[in-house]
Amino acid sequence: MILVVAEHAGGKLGKSTLEMVTAARESGREGPITLLVLGQGVADVATEAAAVADQVLVGDLPALAQYNPEVWAAAVAQIAREGEASTVLIGGSRSGREYAPRVAVKLDAPYLEDVIRLSAEGDVLQAQRYTFLARVTETVQASGPVIVATVKPGSFAPAAPAAAAGEQYDIELDLPTSRTEITGKSVEKSSRVALSEAEVIVTGGRGVGSPENFAQYVEGLADNIGAGVGATRAVVDAGWRPYAEQVGQTGKTVQPKAYIALGVSGAVQHLSGMGKSKNIIAINKDAEAPIFKVADYGIVGDVNQIVPALIAASKK
Ligand SMILES: Cc1cc2nc3c(=O)[nH]c(=O)nc-3n(C[C@H](O)[C@H](O)[C@H](O)COP(=O)(O)OP(=O)(O)OC[C@H]3O[C@@H](n4cnc5c(N)ncnc54)[C@H](O)[C@@H]3O)c2cc1C
């Protein structure tokens, strides 16, 4: 089987899980696509997962209420072993990249990190991933009875539902007692949709002019239309915006239904992070800006004039 470890939060399946299912479908590896849902009170997540998978294995236990790398690694390795998984796909989130190498060690398996493409040639799994600060895309391959990989979020399109919902099975887990414990959590309160989950993204580049304009134009428009906020590296390096908002080779890869780029030139390193968006809408005062080569809709003009008008129109 191809074992995909579901990522979920707030009782909802994460978009990254749907992306991993596409990675599994495209990988050409053998066996049913099996989603593993770990957590406590995850019945709804498992039902969502069943819509895209051949089968869903559900570990719904108090001991899984909080993510913990030791516990997750043990659970995933146990299920991969028992199910004779050929491939284990784990989200390339911070936590995924934390416990995935432990799973590989437990299974004595090759480990491919942050893959953006997958394909199989017989027993060999080929993957592509960025390296050298994303200046280079390398092709790597691994073979063996089981291979562990993390999947870079935003690199695959979210999977459409399968023809029929997969069966759900409760699983028994032999979990270790963790040596670390989370003693507190403070969650940043934001009503704004996360970049990785957003169906619409408004991104600001250096052309918006200043951090104040960014807040007014980019955040203003995003909040009016329920979009996520992205930034170019130029803007992040200038200290206008946090790195978490950076889109591009060295930031996040996204594929929203609509990507609205304000004052973004469209450098190749930026395009590689958003070029697969369904609709790209660009506003730039330079008609020759490379962003217009990938844009579905373009407005040549000054953001200072166009964006306030868009914000006013979106309030109606
Ligand atoms: C190894 C490496 C990795 C990188 N990774 C990333 C990455 O992950 N993400 C990323 O974004 N970049 C990345 N970069 C940087 C990238 O090469 C560009 O420098 C960057 O994307 C440019 O950001 P920008 O479009 O905001 O700024 P600029 O290139 O300066 O473009 C600003 C644009 O705004 C327009 N403009 C100016 N004023 C106005 C106005 N009033 N109204 C309308 N338009 C206006 C201009 O015409 C221009 O096209 C990387 C570079 C390297 C070398």
The ligand as an SDF file (V2000), in Angstrom:
LIG
                    3D

 53 58  0  0  0  0  0  0  0  0999 V2000
   18.1940   31.8620   -4.7570 C   0  0  0  0  0  0  0  0  0  0  0  0
   17.0810   32.8570   -4.8270 C   0  0  0  0  0  0  0  0  0  0  0  0
   15.8640   32.5330   -4.2770 C   0  0  0  0  0  0  0  0  0  0  0  0
   14.7930   33.4440   -4.3320 C   0  0  0  0  0  0  0  0  0  0  0  0
   13.5980   33.0870   -3.7970 N   0  0  0  0  0  0  0  0  0  0  0  0
   12.5510   33.9300   -3.9330 C   0  0  0  0  0  0  0  0  0  0  0  0
   11.2590   33.5690   -3.4380 C   0  0  0  0  0  0  0  0  0  0  0  0
   11.0540   32.5270   -2.8160 O   0  0  0  0  0  0  0  0  0  0  0  0
   10.2520   34.4340   -3.6420 N   0  0  0  0  0  0  0  0  0  0  0  0
   10.4080   35.6370   -4.2850 C   0  0  0  0  0  0  0  0  0  0  0  0
    9.4240   36.3690   -4.4300 O   0  0  0  0  0  0  0  0  0  0  0  0
   11.6130   35.9870   -4.7390 N   0  0  0  0  0  0  0  0  0  0  0  0
   12.6920   35.1920   -4.5660 C   0  0  0  0  0  0  0  0  0  0  0  0
   13.9150   35.6000   -4.9940 N   0  0  0  0  0  0  0  0  0  0  0  0
   14.0710   37.0030   -5.4200 C   0  0  0  0  0  0  0  0  0  0  0  0
   13.6360   37.2750   -6.8400 C   0  0  0  0  0  0  0  0  0  0  0  0
   14.7090   37.0490   -7.7070 O   0  0  0  0  0  0  0  0  0  0  0  0
   13.1760   38.7470   -6.9910 C   0  0  0  0  0  0  0  0  0  0  0  0
   14.2070   39.5990   -6.5760 O   0  0  0  0  0  0  0  0  0  0  0  0
   11.9160   39.0980   -6.1920 C   0  0  0  0  0  0  0  0  0  0  0  0
   10.8980   38.1540   -6.4230 O   0  0  0  0  0  0  0  0  0  0  0  0
   11.4360   40.4730   -6.6220 C   0  0  0  0  0  0  0  0  0  0  0  0
   10.3780   40.8740   -5.8030 O   0  0  0  0  0  0  0  0  0  0  0  0
    9.3470   41.9920   -6.2820 P   0  0  0  0  0  0  0  0  0  0  0  0
    8.6220   41.5270   -7.4850 O   0  0  0  0  0  0  0  0  0  0  0  0
    8.5630   42.3970   -5.0890 O   0  0  0  0  0  0  0  0  0  0  0  0
   10.2850   43.2530   -6.5870 O   0  0  0  0  0  0  0  0  0  0  0  0
   10.8040   43.8750   -7.9280 P   0  0  0  0  0  0  0  0  0  0  0  0
   11.4650   42.8800   -8.7880 O   0  0  0  0  0  0  0  0  0  0  0  0
   11.5760   45.0700   -7.5310 O   0  0  0  0  0  0  0  0  0  0  0  0
    9.4870   44.3160   -8.6990 O   0  0  0  0  0  0  0  0  0  0  0  0
    8.6390   45.3390   -8.3070 C   0  0  0  0  0  0  0  0  0  0  0  0
    7.5940   45.5050   -9.4210 C   0  0  0  0  0  0  0  0  0  0  0  0
    6.6510   46.4730   -9.0210 O   0  0  0  0  0  0  0  0  0  0  0  0
    6.3280   47.2790  -10.1430 C   0  0  0  0  0  0  0  0  0  0  0  0
    5.8820   48.5690   -9.6150 N   0  0  0  0  0  0  0  0  0  0  0  0
    6.6310   49.5540   -9.0320 C   0  0  0  0  0  0  0  0  0  0  0  0
    5.8320   50.5520   -8.6190 N   0  0  0  0  0  0  0  0  0  0  0  0
    4.5640   50.2260   -8.9770 C   0  0  0  0  0  0  0  0  0  0  0  0
    3.3060   50.8590   -8.8430 C   0  0  0  0  0  0  0  0  0  0  0  0
    3.1800   52.0540   -8.2310 N   0  0  0  0  0  0  0  0  0  0  0  0
    2.2110   50.2330   -9.3330 N   0  0  0  0  0  0  0  0  0  0  0  0
    2.3090   49.0410   -9.9540 C   0  0  0  0  0  0  0  0  0  0  0  0
    3.4840   48.3840  -10.1040 N   0  0  0  0  0  0  0  0  0  0  0  0
    4.5930   48.9730   -9.6260 C   0  0  0  0  0  0  0  0  0  0  0  0
    7.5870   47.3620  -10.9600 C   0  0  0  0  0  0  0  0  0  0  0  0
    7.2920   47.6380  -12.3200 O   0  0  0  0  0  0  0  0  0  0  0  0
    8.1960   45.9810  -10.7470 C   0  0  0  0  0  0  0  0  0  0  0  0
    7.7990   45.0940  -11.7780 O   0  0  0  0  0  0  0  0  0  0  0  0
   14.9810   34.7130   -4.9390 C   0  0  0  0  0  0  0  0  0  0  0  0
   16.2200   35.0330   -5.5010 C   0  0  0  0  0  0  0  0  0  0  0  0
   17.2580   34.1290   -5.4460 C   0  0  0  0  0  0  0  0  0  0  0  0
   18.5850   34.4890   -6.0580 C   0  0  0  0  0  0  0  0  0  0  0  0
  1  2  1  0
  2  3  1  0
  2 52  2  0
  3  4  2  0
  4  5  1  0
  4 50  1  0
  5  6  2  0
  6  7  1  0
  6 13  1  0
  7  8  2  0
  7  9  1  0
  9 10  1  0
 10 11  2  0
 10 12  1  0
 12 13  2  0
 13 14  1  0
 14 15  1  0
 14 50  1  0
 15 16  1  0
 16 17  1  0
 16 18  1  0
 18 19  1  0
 18 20  1  0
 20 21  1  0
 20 22  1  0
 22 23  1  0
 23 24  1  0
 24 25  2  0
 24 26  1  0
 24 27  1  0
 27 28  1  0
 28 29  2  0
 28 30  1  0
 28 31  1  0
 31 32  1  0
 32 33  1  0
 33 34  1  0
 33 48  1  0
 34 35  1  0
 35 36  1  0
 35 46  1  0
 36 37  1  0
 36 45  1  0
 37 38  2  0
 38 39  1  0
 39 40  1  0
 39 45  2  0
 40 41  1  0
 40 42  2  0
 42 43  1  0
 43 44  2  0
 44 45  1  0
 46 47  1  0
 46 48  1  0
 48 49  1  0
 50 51  2  0
 51 52  1  0
 52 53  1  0
M  END
$$$$
